[in-house]
Amino acid sequence: MNTKKLDPPQIGIIVLAAATAIIHILLSIVAYTRFNDSTTFIMFLLNGLGYLTLLAATFLPVPIAKDYPKLVRWVFIGFTAITVLGWVAIGNRSALAYADKVIEVVLIALLWLEARKA
């Protein structure tokens, strides 16, 4: 069995991506159950699932993704940047939203560092 040890930036990517995915999925549930807002539900749910999918593509031996790790990282950076820009355009200005944007900006920085060293 071949196991690769994760370095601190990679652990950071995993923790931050999981954190923002959980935040978006929980917000989707709140949007649907509390406000019956199916549009926001779908938007946040897909965003959270997108983070989990890109996280899996980055670190798991997914057939296509493992052949193009740089491309996966750049798609991950782009996805995260679009999420931040979407929030700038139409997002809620709450403490949780600001905290999540910090998570996403640091995630972009760590992904960029990983892309540079590969």
C-alpha positions in Angstrom: 0.0 0.0 0.0 1.4 3.4 -1.1 0.5 6.2 1.3 1.6 9.7 0.9 2.0 12.0 3.9 0.2 15.2 3.7 2.1 18.5 4.3 0.6 21.4 6.3 -0.7 23.3 3.3 -2.5 20.2 2.1 -4.0 19.7 5.5 -5.1 23.3 5.4 -6.7 22.9 2.0 -8.7 19.9 3.3 -9.8 21.6 6.5 -10.7 24.9 4.8 -12.5 23.3 1.9 -14.5 21.0 4.2 -15.3 23.9 6.5 -16.7 26.1 3.6 -18.5 23.1 2.2 -20.2 22.4 5.5 -21.1 26.1 5.9 -22.7 26.2 2.4 -24.6 22.9 2.9 -25.9 24.1 6.3 -26.9 27.4 4.9 -28.8 25.5 2.1 -30.7 23.6 4.7 -31.6 26.8 6.6 -32.7 28.5 3.4 -35.1 25.6 2.7 -36.4 24.7 6.1 -36.6 28.2 7.6 -37.4 30.4 4.6 -38.7 27.9 2.1 -36.3 29.4 -0.4 -35.6 26.7 -3.0 -33.4 28.9 -5.2 -31.0 29.7 -2.3 -31.2 26.1 -1.2 -30.1 24.8 -4.6 -27.4 27.5 -5.0 -25.8 26.8 -1.6 -26.2 23.0 -1.8 -24.5 22.9 -5.2 -21.8 25.2 -4.0 -21.1 22.9 -0.9 -21.2 19.8 -3.1 -18.8 21.5 -5.6 -16.3 22.1 -2.8 -16.5 18.5 -1.7 -16.2 17.3 -5.3 -13.1 19.4 -6.0 -11.6 18.4 -2.6 -12.1 14.7 -3.6 -10.6 15.3 -7.1 -7.6 17.0 -5.5 -6.7 14.3 -3.0 -8.3 11.0 -4.0 -7.2 8.8 -6.8 -10.1 9.9 -9.1 -9.2 8.5 -12.6 -9.3 11.7 -14.7 -8.3 14.1 -12.0 -5.2 12.2 -11.0 -3.9 12.7 -14.6 -4.3 16.5 -14.5 -3.6 17.6 -10.9 -2.6 21.2 -12.0 -5.8 21.6 -13.9 -7.8 20.4 -10.9 -6.1 22.9 -8.6 -6.7 25.8 -11.0 -10.4 24.8 -11.4 -10.6 24.7 -7.6 -9.0 28.2 -7.4 -11.5 29.5 -10.0 -14.5 27.9 -8.4 -13.5 29.4 -5.0 -12.9 32.8 -6.6 -16.2 32.8 -8.4 -17.9 32.0 -5.0 -16.2 35.0 -3.4 -17.1 37.2 -6.3 -20.7 36.0 -6.2 -20.9 36.9 -2.5 -19.4 40.4 -3.3 -22.2 40.9 -5.8 -25.2 39.5 -4.0 -24.2 38.0 -0.7 -25.4 38.6 2.8 -23.1 40.7 5.0 -23.2 38.6 8.2 -20.4 37.6 10.5 -20.6 34.0 9.2 -20.4 35.3 5.6 -17.3 37.3 6.4 -15.7 34.4 8.2 -16.4 32.1 5.2 -14.9 34.6 2.8 -11.7 34.6 5.0 -11.7 30.8 4.8 -12.1 30.9 1.0 -9.4 33.5 0.4 -6.9 31.5 2.5 -8.0 28.4 0.6 -7.2 30.2 -2.7 -3.8 31.1 -1.3 -3.0 27.5 -0.3 -4.2 26.1 -3.6 -2.1 28.7 -5.4 1.0 27.7 -3.4 0.3 24.0 -4.1 -0.1 24.8 -7.8 3.3 26.6 -7.9 5.2 23.7 -6.2 3.8 21.0 -8.4 
